[in-house]
Amino acid sequence: GAMRSRAEVDATLQTAKLNPAELLPAVHCLSFGPQAGAGECCLLQLEPGLCAELEEGRSLVIRGEKDEQAVLCSKDKTYDMKIADTSNMLLFIPGCKTPEQLNDNQASCNIIHSQIAGFSNNYWELRRCRPKLKKLRKLLMEDPYEGPDSQKDQTSTFSKYTTEDLLSLIQASEEEILHQLQVIDACKIEGYWRILEFDYEMKLLNHVTQLIESESWPLSKVPLRTCLEELGSLEPTDMIEHILLSYGRKYIDDAGQVYFEMHEDKICRAIAQMLLQNAVKFNLSEFQEVWQQSVPEGMTARLDQLKGLALVDKSSRPETIFLLKVEDLPEDNQDRFNSLFSIREKWTEEDITPYIQDLCAEKQTVGALLTKYARSSMQNGVRVYNSRRPIS
């Protein structure tokens, strides 16, 4: 419409019973610009840290495939995106001055004509969330690496994944993805991320532990060069080095030689997995005996090495043990508890902890999760947890 005059503005204030003396002298007259439509603009509410990232010229990325809830990622953090509706319409006005700016500039003309460029009734709210990393392992497990002689690898029609591919498919930040690749012992082969097929991994580990035994090296000082020289005729040297990195800690001694300190717990755990995956259930005492005989000389097999890998059934006679891998369980909290309660009706906190630990948000405890998703009761003086809902 036509531009308003001061007289019209004063008349409007009188009708609204407002005292002009209590207001700033400058008046904004707003009109909708020709392009102002809803849905043209999106508002995103950022915490100061994320604002700083954008101001420094870094980018934020929205990730998720069509059937997934969108997440927003910075270089190292992941956020859930939720739409928040507002009861007030939010107007976008280019070059809009705030009352403070107007106060500093008393001489400013007291009628300001502004055009509204767009408006919105909602904005995106970000909430820091756990990166959704289960899918990473699932994708790499489609085609595990079975070694250089594998026929399957030459003829494989499976998709292989580069870092770029994973960044576009996994709902997590780059740093979280790269860290997780380390956690799951993935390795880069010909530019693609791969996970070793378990039997092949065990074959490599076996070569290394046998060499350690035959050379009588201390487990804390396994020399890289000799390993590569001795085993290089059996397997590719980068695979030997990868297995040492997966099952040991690399360090350099005073003479500049590269050594590995082997992780006893991780080696014992892998051997237990190999033994357990051939049976549905295993008599616990028999298993412990076979397991101890199977681990390298000088290592002690202990049940606490199997957290999140195997579960002991103390209620059966004799007691049994069976494979239950935390990485095979669902990622969503409610689905995870449903699946645990379908495996076992009542859990002690000690037994369930390894299977829900990874669900804890930043400052959340296992206790808080159990309070939310389980019901507790006492059984023979022991606190146990069962489902809050009937398991179908």
Buried (B, 14 or more C-beta within 10 A) or exposed (E): EEEBEEEEBEEEBEEEEEEEEEEEEBBEBEEEBEEBEEEEBEBBEBEEEBEEBEEEEEEBEEBBEEEEEBBBBBEBBBBBBEEEEEEEEEBBBEEBBEEEEBEEEEEBEEBBEBBBBBBBEBBBBBEEBBBBBBBBBEBBEEBBBBBEEBEEBEEBEEEBBEBEBBBEBBBBBBBBBBBBBEEBBBBEBEEBBBBBBBEBBBBBBBBBBEBBEEEEBEBEBBBBEEBBEBBEEEBBEEBBBBBBBBBBEEEEEEEEEBBBBBBBBBBBBBBBBBBBEEEEEBBBEEBBEBBBEBBBEEBEBBBEBBBBBBBBBEEEEEBBBBBBEBBEBEBEBEEBBBBBBEEBEBBEBEBBBBBBBBBBEEEEEBEEBBEEBBEBEEEEEEEBBBBEEEEE
